[in-house]
């Protein structure tokens, strides 16, 4: 888990990832000892909840002015201020953000 796709700002880890009827579903945590953890927590506390993926297309087809991604290699998922896919959002767990402990959260699925 990165902050704004910055490789040097590792914020945490994805513990679980799966595809469902809506898209990609993830569960992760932000341990306090990660280089980007404090920044990620500040962003989330300010209401930033966007997610964005870094990927390499494996199989894609042209479709209108865009493309349909059939298969990708997922490289990373970042917490971002302005996600390309507006429905890719973070949903915080009831545990909440704790500054000195691991922050656990679930992520809302991206649109299919």
Phi and psi restraints in degrees (range 20) as a CNS / XPLOR table:
assign (resid 1 and name C) (resid 2 and name N)
       (resid 2 and name CA) (resid 2 and name C) 1.0 -114.3 20.0 2
assign (resid 2 and name N) (resid 2 and name CA)
       (resid 2 and name C) (resid 3 and name N) 1.0 168.0 20.0 2
assign (resid 2 and name C) (resid 3 and name N)
       (resid 3 and name CA) (resid 3 and name C) 1.0 -105.1 20.0 2
assign (resid 3 and name N) (resid 3 and name CA)
       (resid 3 and name C) (resid 4 and name N) 1.0 120.3 20.0 2
assign (resid 3 and name C) (resid 4 and name N)
       (resid 4 and name CA) (resid 4 and name C) 1.0 51.8 20.0 2
assign (resid 4 and name N) (resid 4 and name CA)
       (resid 4 and name C) (resid 5 and name N) 1.0 36.4 20.0 2
assign (resid 4 and name C) (resid 5 and name N)
       (resid 5 and name CA) (resid 5 and name C) 1.0 64.2 20.0 2
assign (resid 5 and name N) (resid 5 and name CA)
       (resid 5 and name C) (resid 6 and name N) 1.0 16.8 20.0 2
assign (resid 5 and name C) (resid 6 and name N)
       (resid 6 and name CA) (resid 6 and name C) 1.0 -85.3 20.0 2
assign (resid 6 and name N) (resid 6 and name CA)
       (resid 6 and name C) (resid 7 and name N) 1.0 114.4 20.0 2
assign (resid 6 and name C) (resid 7 and name N)
       (resid 7 and name CA) (resid 7 and name C) 1.0 -58.8 20.0 2
assign (resid 7 and name N) (resid 7 and name CA)
       (resid 7 and name C) (resid 8 and name N) 1.0 -31.6 20.0 2
assign (resid 7 and name C) (resid 8 and name N)
       (resid 8 and name CA) (resid 8 and name C) 1.0 -79.3 20.0 2
assign (resid 8 and name N) (resid 8 and name CA)
       (resid 8 and name C) (resid 9 and name N) 1.0 -10.1 20.0 2
assign (resid 8 and name C) (resid 9 and name N)
       (resid 9 and name CA) (resid 9 and name C) 1.0 -108.1 20.0 2
assign (resid 9 and name N) (resid 9 and name CA)
       (resid 9 and name C) (resid 10 and name N) 1.0 63.1 20.0 2
assign (resid 9 and name C) (resid 10 and name N)
       (resid 10 and name CA) (resid 10 and name C) 1.0 -68.0 20.0 2
assign (resid 10 and name N) (resid 10 and name CA)
       (resid 10 and name C) (resid 11 and name N) 1.0 119.7 20.0 2
assign (resid 10 and name C) (resid 11 and name N)
       (resid 11 and name CA) (resid 11 and name C) 1.0 -99.6 20.0 2
assign (resid 11 and name N) (resid 11 and name CA)
       (resid 11 and name C) (resid 12 and name N) 1.0 -29.7 20.0 2
assign (resid 11 and name C) (resid 12 and name N)
       (resid 12 and name CA) (resid 12 and name C) 1.0 -178.8 20.0 2
assign (resid 12 and name N) (resid 12 and name CA)
       (resid 12 and name C) (resid 13 and name N) 1.0 -155.3 20.0 2
assign (resid 12 and name C) (resid 13 and name N)
       (resid 13 and name CA) (resid 13 and name C) 1.0 -136.9 20.0 2
assign (resid 13 and name N) (resid 13 and name CA)
       (resid 13 and name C) (resid 14 and name N) 1.0 148.1 20.0 2
assign (resid 13 and name C) (resid 14 and name N)
       (resid 14 and name CA) (resid 14 and name C) 1.0 -94.7 20.0 2
assign (resid 14 and name N) (resid 14 and name CA)
       (resid 14 and name C) (resid 15 and name N) 1.0 118.8 20.0 2
assign (resid 14 and name C) (resid 15 and name N)
       (resid 15 and name CA) (resid 15 and name C) 1.0 -86.8 20.0 2
assign (resid 15 and name N) (resid 15 and name CA)
       (resid 15 and name C) (resid 16 and name N) 1.0 -28.0 20.0 2
assign (resid 15 and name C) (resid 16 and name N)
       (resid 16 and name CA) (resid 16 and name C) 1.0 -147.9 20.0 2
assign (resid 16 and name N) (resid 16 and name CA)
       (resid 16 and name C) (resid 17 and name N) 1.0 138.6 20.0 2
assign (resid 16 and name C) (resid 17 and name N)
       (resid 17 and name CA) (resid 17 and name C) 1.0 -143.8 20.0 2
assign (resid 17 and name N) (resid 17 and name CA)
       (resid 17 and name C) (resid 18 and name N) 1.0 134.2 20.0 2
assign (resid 17 and name C) (resid 18 and name N)
       (resid 18 and name CA) (resid 18 and name C) 1.0 -155.0 20.0 2
assign (resid 18 and name N) (resid 18 and name CA)
       (resid 18 and name C) (resid 19 and name N) 1.0 157.0 20.0 2
assign (resid 18 and name C) (resid 19 and name N)
       (resid 19 and name CA) (resid 19 and name C) 1.0 -93.9 20.0 2
assign (resid 19 and name N) (resid 19 and name CA)
       (resid 19 and name C) (resid 20 and name N) 1.0 138.7 20.0 2
assign (resid 19 and name C) (resid 20 and name N)
       (resid 20 and name CA) (resid 20 and name C) 1.0 -133.3 20.0 2
assign (resid 20 and name N) (resid 20 and name CA)
       (resid 20 and name C) (resid 21 and name N) 1.0 -166.4 20.0 2
assign (resid 20 and name C) (resid 21 and name N)
       (resid 21 and name CA) (resid 21 and name C) 1.0 -64.8 20.0 2
assign (resid 21 and name N) (resid 21 and name CA)
       (resid 21 and name C) (resid 22 and name N) 1.0 -18.6 20.0 2
assign (resid 21 and name C) (resid 22 and name N)
       (resid 22 and name CA) (resid 22 and name C) 1.0 -101.8 20.0 2
assign (resid 22 and name N) (resid 22 and name CA)
       (resid 22 and name C) (resid 23 and name N) 1.0 -21.4 20.0 2
assign (resid 22 and name C) (resid 23 and name N)
       (resid 23 and name CA) (resid 23 and name C) 1.0 147.3 20.0 2
assign (resid 23 and name N) (resid 23 and name CA)
       (resid 23 and name C) (resid 24 and name N) 1.0 -139.3 20.0 2
assign (resid 23 and name C) (resid 24 and name N)
       (resid 24 and name CA) (resid 24 and name C) 1.0 -91.1 20.0 2
assign (resid 24 and name N) (resid 24 and name CA)
       (resid 24 and name C) (resid 25 and name N) 1.0 129.1 20.0 2
assign (resid 24 and name C) (resid 25 and name N)
       (resid 25 and name CA) (resid 25 and name C) 1.0 -115.7 20.0 2
assign (resid 25 and name N) (resid 25 and name CA)
       (resid 25 and name C) (resid 26 and name N) 1.0 132.6 20.0 2
assign (resid 25 and name C) (resid 26 and name N)
       (resid 26 and name CA) (resid 26 and name C) 1.0 -131.7 20.0 2
assign (resid 26 and name N) (resid 26 and name CA)
       (resid 26 and name C) (resid 27 and name N) 1.0 152.2 20.0 2
assign (resid 26 and name C) (resid 27 and name N)
       (resid 27 and name CA) (resid 27 and name C) 1.0 -131.3 20.0 2
assign (resid 27 and name N) (resid 27 and name CA)
       (resid 27 and name C) (resid 28 and name N) 1.0 134.7 20.0 2
assign (resid 27 and name C) (resid 28 and name N)
       (resid 28 and name CA) (resid 28 and name C) 1.0 -149.1 20.0 2
assign (resid 28 and name N) (resid 28 and name CA)
       (resid 28 and name C) (resid 29 and name N) 1.0 -178.4 20.0 2
assign (resid 28 and name C) (resid 29 and name N)
       (resid 29 and name CA) (resid 29 and name C) 1.0 -146.2 20.0 2
assign (resid 29 and name N) (resid 29 and name CA)
       (resid 29 and name C) (resid 30 and name N) 1.0 155.6 20.0 2
assign (resid 29 and name C) (resid 30 and name N)
       (resid 30 and name CA) (resid 30 and name C) 1.0 -119.7 20.0 2
assign (resid 30 and name N) (resid 30 and name CA)
       (resid 30 and name C) (resid 31 and name N) 1.0 92.5 20.0 2
assign (resid 30 and name C) (resid 31 and name N)
       (resid 31 and name CA) (resid 31 and name C) 1.0 -69.2 20.0 2
assign (resid 31 and name N) (resid 31 and name CA)
       (resid 31 and name C) (resid 32 and name N) 1.0 143.2 20.0 2
assign (resid 31 and name C) (resid 32 and name N)
       (resid 32 and name CA) (resid 32 and name C) 1.0 -61.5 20.0 2
assign (resid 32 and name N) (resid 32 and name CA)
       (resid 32 and name C) (resid 33 and name N) 1.0 -22.5 20.0 2
assign (resid 32 and name C) (resid 33 and name N)
       (resid 33 and name CA) (resid 33 and name C) 1.0 -87.9 20.0 2
assign (resid 33 and name N) (resid 33 and name CA)
       (resid 33 and name C) (resid 34 and name N) 1.0 8.0 20.0 2
assign (resid 33 and name C) (resid 34 and name N)
       (resid 34 and name CA) (resid 34 and name C) 1.0 -89.1 20.0 2
assign (resid 34 and name N) (resid 34 and name CA)
       (resid 34 and name C) (resid 35 and name N) 1.0 146.3 20.0 2
assign (resid 34 and name C) (resid 35 and name N)
       (resid 35 and name CA) (resid 35 and name C) 1.0 -56.8 20.0 2
assign (resid 35 and name N) (resid 35 and name CA)
       (resid 35 and name C) (resid 36 and name N) 1.0 -34.3 20.0 2
assign (resid 35 and name C) (resid 36 and name N)
       (resid 36 and name CA) (resid 36 and name C) 1.0 -100.8 20.0 2
assign (resid 36 and name N) (resid 36 and name CA)
       (resid 36 and name C) (resid 37 and name N) 1.0 6.1 20.0 2
assign (resid 36 and name C) (resid 37 and name N)
       (resid 37 and name CA) (resid 37 and name C) 1.0 -62.2 20.0 2
assign (resid 37 and name N) (resid 37 and name CA)
       (resid 37 and name C) (resid 38 and name N) 1.0 -47.0 20.0 2
assign (resid 37 and name C) (resid 38 and name N)
       (resid 38 and name CA) (resid 38 and name C) 1.0 -62.9 20.0 2
assign (resid 38 and name N) (resid 38 and name CA)
       (resid 38 and name C) (resid 39 and name N) 1.0 -42.4 20.0 2
assign (resid 38 and name C) (resid 39 and name N)
       (resid 39 and name CA) (resid 39 and name C) 1.0 -65.3 20.0 2
assign (resid 39 and name N) (resid 39 and name CA)
       (resid 39 and name C) (resid 40 and name N) 1.0 -43.5 20.0 2
assign (resid 39 and name C) (resid 40 and name N)
       (resid 40 and name CA) (resid 40 and name C) 1.0 -60.9 20.0 2
assign (resid 40 and name N) (resid 40 and name CA)
       (resid 40 and name C) (resid 41 and name N) 1.0 -42.9 20.0 2
assign (resid 40 and name C) (resid 41 and name N)
       (resid 41 and name CA) (resid 41 and name C) 1.0 -64.6 20.0 2
assign (resid 41 and name N) (resid 41 and name CA)
       (resid 41 and name C) (resid 42 and name N) 1.0 -40.1 20.0 2
assign (resid 41 and name C) (resid 42 and name N)
       (resid 42 and name CA) (resid 42 and name C) 1.0 -63.1 20.0 2
assign (resid 42 and name N) (resid 42 and name CA)
       (resid 42 and name C) (resid 43 and name N) 1.0 -42.9 20.0 2
assign (resid 42 and name C) (resid 43 and name N)
       (resid 43 and name CA) (resid 43 and name C) 1.0 -60.3 20.0 2
assign (resid 43 and name N) (resid 43 and name CA)
       (resid 43 and name C) (resid 44 and name N) 1.0 -48.4 20.0 2
assign (resid 43 and name C) (resid 44 and name N)
       (resid 44 and name CA) (resid 44 and name C) 1.0 -63.0 20.0 2
assign (resid 44 and name N) (resid 44 and name CA)
       (resid 44 and name C) (resid 45 and name N) 1.0 -40.8 20.0 2
assign (resid 44 and name C) (resid 45 and name N)
       (resid 45 and name CA) (resid 45 and name C) 1.0 -63.2 20.0 2
assign (resid 45 and name N) (resid 45 and name CA)
       (resid 45 and name C) (resid 46 and name N) 1.0 -30.7 20.0 2
assign (resid 45 and name C) (resid 46 and name N)
       (resid 46 and name CA) (resid 46 and name C) 1.0 -82.2 20.0 2
assign (resid 46 and name N) (resid 46 and name CA)
       (resid 46 and name C) (resid 47 and name N) 1.0 -1.9 20.0 2
assign (resid 46 and name C) (resid 47 and name N)
       (resid 47 and name CA) (resid 47 and name C) 1.0 100.0 20.0 2
assign (resid 47 and name N) (resid 47 and name CA)
       (resid 47 and name C) (resid 48 and name N) 1.0 3.2 20.0 2
assign (resid 47 and name C) (resid 48 and name N)
       (resid 48 and name CA) (resid 48 and name C) 1.0 -69.7 20.0 2
assign (resid 48 and name N) (resid 48 and name CA)
       (resid 48 and name C) (resid 49 and name N) 1.0 126.2 20.0 2
assign (resid 48 and name C) (resid 49 and name N)
       (resid 49 and name CA) (resid 49 and name C) 1.0 -139.4 20.0 2
assign (resid 49 and name N) (resid 49 and name CA)
       (resid 49 and name C) (resid 50 and name N) 1.0 17.3 20.0 2
assign (resid 49 and name C) (resid 50 and name N)
       (resid 50 and name CA) (resid 50 and name C) 1.0 -80.7 20.0 2
assign (resid 50 and name N) (resid 50 and name CA)
       (resid 50 and name C) (resid 51 and name N) 1.0 150.7 20.0 2
assign (resid 50 and name C) (resid 51 and name N)
       (resid 51 and name CA) (resid 51 and name C) 1.0 -128.7 20.0 2
assign (resid 51 and name N) (resid 51 and name CA)
       (resid 51 and name C) (resid 52 and name N) 1.0 149.1 20.0 2
assign (resid 51 and name C) (resid 52 and name N)
       (resid 52 and name CA) (resid 52 and name C) 1.0 -148.1 20.0 2
assign (resid 52 and name N) (resid 52 and name CA)
       (resid 52 and name C) (resid 53 and name N) 1.0 143.0 20.0 2
assign (resid 52 and name C) (resid 53 and name N)
       (resid 53 and name CA) (resid 53 and name C) 1.0 -105.8 20.0 2
assign (resid 53 and name N) (resid 53 and name CA)
       (resid 53 and name C) (resid 54 and name N) 1.0 147.0 20.0 2
assign (resid 53 and name C) (resid 54 and name N)
       (resid 54 and name CA) (resid 54 and name C) 1.0 -105.8 20.0 2
assign (resid 54 and name N) (resid 54 and name CA)
       (resid 54 and name C) (resid 55 and name N) 1.0 127.2 20.0 2
assign (resid 54 and name C) (resid 55 and name N)
       (resid 55 and name CA) (resid 55 and name C) 1.0 -150.3 20.0 2
assign (resid 55 and name N) (resid 55 and name CA)
       (resid 55 and name C) (resid 56 and name N) 1.0 165.7 20.0 2
assign (resid 55 and name C) (resid 56 and name N)
       (resid 56 and name CA) (resid 56 and name C) 1.0 -119.4 20.0 2
assign (resid 56 and name N) (resid 56 and name CA)
       (resid 56 and name C) (resid 57 and name N) 1.0 123.3 20.0 2
assign (resid 56 and name C) (resid 57 and name N)
       (resid 57 and name CA) (resid 57 and name C) 1.0 -68.2 20.0 2
assign (resid 57 and name N) (resid 57 and name CA)
       (resid 57 and name C) (resid 58 and name N) 1.0 134.2 20.0 2
assign (resid 57 and name C) (resid 58 and name N)
       (resid 58 and name CA) (resid 58 and name C) 1.0 -100.6 20.0 2
assign (resid 58 and name N) (resid 58 and name CA)
       (resid 58 and name C) (resid 59 and name N) 1.0 -48.7 20.0 2
assign (resid 58 and name C) (resid 59 and name N)
       (resid 59 and name CA) (resid 59 and name C) 1.0 -132.2 20.0 2
assign (resid 59 and name N) (resid 59 and name CA)
       (resid 59 and name C) (resid 60 and name N) 1.0 123.2 20.0 2
assign (resid 59 and name C) (resid 60 and name N)
       (resid 60 and name CA) (resid 60 and name C) 1.0 -145.3 20.0 2
assign (resid 60 and name N) (resid 60 and name CA)
       (resid 60 and name C) (resid 61 and name N) 1.0 151.0 20.0 2
assign (resid 60 and name C) (resid 61 and name N)
       (resid 61 and name CA) (resid 61 and name C) 1.0 -127.7 20.0 2
assign (resid 61 and name N) (resid 61 and name CA)
       (resid 61 and name C) (resid 62 and name N) 1.0 140.0 20.0 2
assign (resid 61 and name C) (resid 62 and name N)
       (resid 62 and name CA) (resid 62 and name C) 1.0 -63.4 20.0 2
assign (resid 62 and name N) (resid 62 and name CA)
       (resid 62 and name C) (resid 63 and name N) 1.0 141.6 20.0 2
assign (resid 62 and name C) (resid 63 and name N)
       (resid 63 and name CA) (resid 63 and name C) 1.0 -150.3 20.0 2
assign (resid 63 and name N) (resid 63 and name CA)
       (resid 63 and name C) (resid 64 and name N) 1.0 105.4 20.0 2
assign (resid 63 and name C) (resid 64 and name N)
       (resid 64 and name CA) (resid 64 and name C) 1.0 60.6 20.0 2
assign (resid 64 and name N) (resid 64 and name CA)
       (resid 64 and name C) (resid 65 and name N) 1.0 -128.1 20.0 2
assign (resid 64 and name C) (resid 65 and name N)
       (resid 65 and name CA) (resid 65 and name C) 1.0 -89.4 20.0 2
assign (resid 65 and name N) (resid 65 and name CA)
       (resid 65 and name C) (resid 66 and name N) 1.0 2.8 20.0 2
assign (resid 65 and name C) (resid 66 and name N)
       (resid 66 and name CA) (resid 66 and name C) 1.0 -128.2 20.0 2
assign (resid 66 and name N) (resid 66 and name CA)
       (resid 66 and name C) (resid 67 and name N) 1.0 -145.5 20.0 2
assign (resid 66 and name C) (resid 67 and name N)
       (resid 67 and name CA) (resid 67 and name C) 1.0 -151.3 20.0 2
assign (resid 67 and name N) (resid 67 and name CA)
       (resid 67 and name C) (resid 68 and name N) 1.0 156.7 20.0 2
assign (resid 67 and name C) (resid 68 and name N)
       (resid 68 and name CA) (resid 68 and name C) 1.0 -104.8 20.0 2
assign (resid 68 and name N) (resid 68 and name CA)
       (resid 68 and name C) (resid 69 and name N) 1.0 121.2 20.0 2
assign (resid 68 and name C) (resid 69 and name N)
       (resid 69 and name CA) (resid 69 and name C) 1.0 -88.0 20.0 2
assign (resid 69 and name N) (resid 69 and name CA)
       (resid 69 and name C) (resid 70 and name N) 1.0 114.7 20.0 2
assign (resid 69 and name C) (resid 70 and name N)
       (resid 70 and name CA) (resid 70 and name C) 1.0 -90.3 20.0 2
assign (resid 70 and name N) (resid 70 and name CA)
       (resid 70 and name C) (resid 71 and name N) 1.0 -40.3 20.0 2
assign (resid 70 and name C) (resid 71 and name N)
       (resid 71 and name CA) (resid 71 and name C) 1.0 -146.1 20.0 2
assign (resid 71 and name N) (resid 71 and name CA)
       (resid 71 and name C) (resid 72 and name N) 1.0 135.7 20.0 2
assign (resid 71 and name C) (resid 72 and name N)
       (resid 72 and name CA) (resid 72 and name C) 1.0 -133.4 20.0 2
assign (resid 72 and name N) (resid 72 and name CA)
       (resid 72 and name C) (resid 73 and name N) 1.0 159.6 20.0 2
assign (resid 72 and name C) (resid 73 and name N)
       (resid 73 and name CA) (resid 73 and name C) 1.0 -100.7 20.0 2
assign (resid 73 and name N) (resid 73 and name CA)
       (resid 73 and name C) (resid 74 and name N) 1.0 112.6 20.0 2
assign (resid 73 and name C) (resid 74 and name N)
       (resid 74 and name CA) (resid 74 and name C) 1.0 -78.8 20.0 2
assign (resid 74 and name N) (resid 74 and name CA)
       (resid 74 and name C) (resid 75 and name N) 1.0 121.0 20.0 2
assign (resid 74 and name C) (resid 75 and name N)
       (resid 75 and name CA) (resid 75 and name C) 1.0 -96.0 20.0 2
assign (resid 75 and name N) (resid 75 and name CA)
       (resid 75 and name C) (resid 76 and name N) 1.0 -40.0 20.0 2
assign (resid 75 and name C) (resid 76 and name N)
       (resid 76 and name CA) (resid 76 and name C) 1.0 -165.3 20.0 2
assign (resid 76 and name N) (resid 76 and name CA)
       (resid 76 and name C) (resid 77 and name N) 1.0 161.5 20.0 2
assign (resid 76 and name C) (resid 77 and name N)
       (resid 77 and name CA) (resid 77 and name C) 1.0 -129.1 20.0 2
assign (resid 77 and name N) (resid 77 and name CA)
       (resid 77 and name C) (resid 78 and name N) 1.0 126.8 20.0 2
assign (resid 77 and name C) (resid 78 and name N)
       (resid 78 and name CA) (resid 78 and name C) 1.0 -113.0 20.0 2
assign (resid 78 and name N) (resid 78 and name CA)
       (resid 78 and name C) (resid 79 and name N) 1.0 150.7 20.0 2
assign (resid 78 and name C) (resid 79 and name N)
       (resid 79 and name CA) (resid 79 and name C) 1.0 -82.7 20.0 2
assign (resid 79 and name N) (resid 79 and name CA)
       (resid 79 and name C) (resid 80 and name N) 1.0 125.1 20.0 2
assign (resid 79 and name C) (resid 80 and name N)
       (resid 80 and name CA) (resid 80 and name C) 1.0 -134.6 20.0 2
assign (resid 80 and name N) (resid 80 and name CA)
       (resid 80 and name C) (resid 81 and name N) 1.0 156.3 20.0 2
assign (resid 80 and name C) (resid 81 and name N)
       (resid 81 and name CA) (resid 81 and name C) 1.0 -74.1 20.0 2
assign (resid 81 and name N) (resid 81 and name CA)
       (resid 81 and name C) (resid 82 and name N) 1.0 -42.0 20.0 2
assign (resid 81 and name C) (resid 82 and name N)
       (resid 82 and name CA) (resid 82 and name C) 1.0 -127.7 20.0 2
assign (resid 82 and name N) (resid 82 and name CA)
       (resid 82 and name C) (resid 83 and name N) 1.0 91.3 20.0 2
assign (resid 82 and name C) (resid 83 and name N)
       (resid 83 and name CA) (resid 83 and name C) 1.0 -72.8 20.0 2
assign (resid 83 and name N) (resid 83 and name CA)
       (resid 83 and name C) (resid 84 and name N) 1.0 144.9 20.0 2
assign (resid 83 and name C) (resid 84 and name N)
       (resid 84 and name CA) (resid 84 and name C) 1.0 -64.2 20.0 2
assign (resid 84 and name N) (resid 84 and name CA)
       (resid 84 and name C) (resid 85 and name N) 1.0 -40.7 20.0 2
assign (resid 84 and name C) (resid 85 and name N)
       (resid 85 and name CA) (resid 85 and name C) 1.0 -96.4 20.0 2
assign (resid 85 and name N) (resid 85 and name CA)
       (resid 85 and name C) (resid 86 and name N) 1.0 108.3 20.0 2
assign (resid 85 and name C) (resid 86 and name N)
       (resid 86 and name CA) (resid 86 and name C) 1.0 -60.4 20.0 2
assign (resid 86 and name N) (resid 86 and name CA)
       (resid 86 and name C) (resid 87 and name N) 1.0 -21.5 20.0 2
assign (resid 86 and name C) (resid 87 and name N)
       (resid 87 and name CA) (resid 87 and name C) 1.0 -89.6 20.0 2
assign (resid 87 and name N) (resid 87 and name CA)
       (resid 87 and name C) (resid 88 and name N) 1.0 -1.7 20.0 2
assign (resid 87 and name C) (resid 88 and name N)
       (resid 88 and name CA) (resid 88 and name C) 1.0 -83.1 20.0 2
assign (resid 88 and name N) (resid 88 and name CA)
       (resid 88 and name C) (resid 89 and name N) 1.0 99.5 20.0 2
assign (resid 88 and name C) (resid 89 and name N)
       (resid 89 and name CA) (resid 89 and name C) 1.0 -132.9 20.0 2
assign (resid 89 and name N) (resid 89 and name CA)
       (resid 89 and name C) (resid 90 and name N) 1.0 151.2 20.0 2
assign (resid 89 and name C) (resid 90 and name N)
       (resid 90 and name CA) (resid 90 and name C) 1.0 -86.9 20.0 2
assign (resid 90 and name N) (resid 90 and name CA)
       (resid 90 and name C) (resid 91 and name N) 1.0 138.7 20.0 2
assign (resid 90 and name C) (resid 91 and name N)
       (resid 91 and name CA) (resid 91 and name C) 1.0 -124.8 20.0 2
assign (resid 91 and name N) (resid 91 and name CA)
       (resid 91 and name C) (resid 92 and name N) 1.0 114.6 20.0 2
assign (resid 91 and name C) (resid 92 and name N)
       (resid 92 and name CA) (resid 92 and name C) 1.0 -74.1 20.0 2
assign (resid 92 and name N) (resid 92 and name CA)
       (resid 92 and name C) (resid 93 and name N) 1.0 144.3 20.0 2
assign (resid 92 and name C) (resid 93 and name N)
       (resid 93 and name CA) (resid 93 and name C) 1.0 -72.4 20.0 2
assign (resid 93 and name N) (resid 93 and name CA)
       (resid 93 and name C) (resid 94 and name N) 1.0 163.2 20.0 2
assign (resid 93 and name C) (resid 94 and name N)
       (resid 94 and name CA) (resid 94 and name C) 1.0 -61.4 20.0 2
assign (resid 94 and name N) (resid 94 and name CA)
       (resid 94 and name C) (resid 95 and name N) 1.0 -18.0 20.0 2
assign (resid 94 and name C) (resid 95 and name N)
       (resid 95 and name CA) (resid 95 and name C) 1.0 -62.7 20.0 2
assign (resid 95 and name N) (resid 95 and name CA)
       (resid 95 and name C) (resid 96 and name N) 1.0 -35.9 20.0 2
assign (resid 95 and name C) (resid 96 and name N)
       (resid 96 and name CA) (resid 96 and name C) 1.0 84.0 20.0 2
assign (resid 96 and name N) (resid 96 and name CA)
       (resid 96 and name C) (resid 97 and name N) 1.0 179.8 20.0 2
assign (resid 96 and name C) (resid 97 and name N)
       (resid 97 and name CA) (resid 97 and name C) 1.0 -92.5 20.0 2
assign (resid 97 and name N) (resid 97 and name CA)
       (resid 97 and name C) (resid 98 and name N) 1.0 123.7 20.0 2
assign (resid 97 and name C) (resid 98 and name N)
       (resid 98 and name CA) (resid 98 and name C) 1.0 -117.8 20.0 2
assign (resid 98 and name N) (resid 98 and name CA)
       (resid 98 and name C) (resid 99 and name N) 1.0 122.1 20.0 2
assign (resid 98 and name C) (resid 99 and name N)
       (resid 99 and name CA) (resid 99 and name C) 1.0 -64.0 20.0 2
assign (resid 99 and name N) (resid 99 and name CA)
       (resid 99 and name C) (resid 100 and name N) 1.0 -31.2 20.0 2
assign (resid 99 and name C) (resid 100 and name N)
       (resid 100 and name CA) (resid 100 and name C) 1.0 -103.9 20.0 2
assign (resid 100 and name N) (resid 100 and name CA)
       (resid 100 and name C) (resid 101 and name N) 1.0 -1.9 20.0 2
assign (resid 100 and name C) (resid 101 and name N)
       (resid 101 and name CA) (resid 101 and name C) 1.0 -122.4 20.0 2
assign (resid 101 and name N) (resid 101 and name CA)
       (resid 101 and name C) (resid 102 and name N) 1.0 177.7 20.0 2
assign (resid 101 and name C) (resid 102 and name N)
       (resid 102 and name CA) (resid 102 and name C) 1.0 -68.9 20.0 2
assign (resid 102 and name N) (resid 102 and name CA)
       (resid 102 and name C) (resid 103 and name N) 1.0 134.6 20.0 2
assign (resid 102 and name C) (resid 103 and name N)
       (resid 103 and name CA) (resid 103 and name C) 1.0 -97.3 20.0 2
assign (resid 103 and name N) (resid 103 and name CA)
       (resid 103 and name C) (resid 104 and name N) 1.0 122.8 20.0 2
assign (resid 103 and name C) (resid 104 and name N)
       (resid 104 and name CA) (resid 104 and name C) 1.0 -106.0 20.0 2
assign (resid 104 and name N) (resid 104 and name CA)
       (resid 104 and name C) (resid 105 and name N) 1.0 141.3 20.0 2
assign (resid 104 and name C) (resid 105 and name N)
       (resid 105 and name CA) (resid 105 and name C) 1.0 -156.9 20.0 2
assign (resid 105 and name N) (resid 105 and name CA)
       (resid 105 and name C) (resid 106 and name N) 1.0 163.1 20.0 2
assign (resid 105 and name C) (resid 106 and name N)
       (resid 106 and name CA) (resid 106 and name C) 1.0 -111.9 20.0 2
assign (resid 106 and name N) (resid 106 and name CA)
       (resid 106 and name C) (resid 107 and name N) 1.0 156.6 20.0 2
assign (resid 106 and name C) (resid 107 and name N)
       (resid 107 and name CA) (resid 107 and name C) 1.0 -115.7 20.0 2
assign (resid 107 and name N) (resid 107 and name CA)
       (resid 107 and name C) (resid 108 and name N) 1.0 137.1 20.0 2
assign (resid 107 and name C) (resid 108 and name N)
       (resid 108 and name CA) (resid 108 and name C) 1.0 -67.8 20.0 2
assign (resid 108 and name N) (resid 108 and name CA)
       (resid 108 and name C) (resid 109 and name N) 1.0 144.8 20.0 2
assign (resid 108 and name C) (resid 109 and name N)
       (resid 109 and name CA) (resid 109 and name C) 1.0 -66.0 20.0 2
assign (resid 109 and name N) (resid 109 and name CA)
       (resid 109 and name C) (resid 110 and name N) 1.0 150.9 20.0 2
assign (resid 109 and name C) (resid 110 and name N)
       (resid 110 and name CA) (resid 110 and name C) 1.0 -81.2 20.0 2
assign (resid 110 and name N) (resid 110 and name CA)
       (resid 110 and name C) (resid 111 and name N) 1.0 158.6 20.0 2
assign (resid 110 and name C) (resid 111 and name N)
       (resid 111 and name CA) (resid 111 and name C) 1.0 -67.8 20.0 2
assign (resid 111 and name N) (resid 111 and name CA)
       (resid 111 and name C) (resid 112 and name N) 1.0 142.7 20.0 2
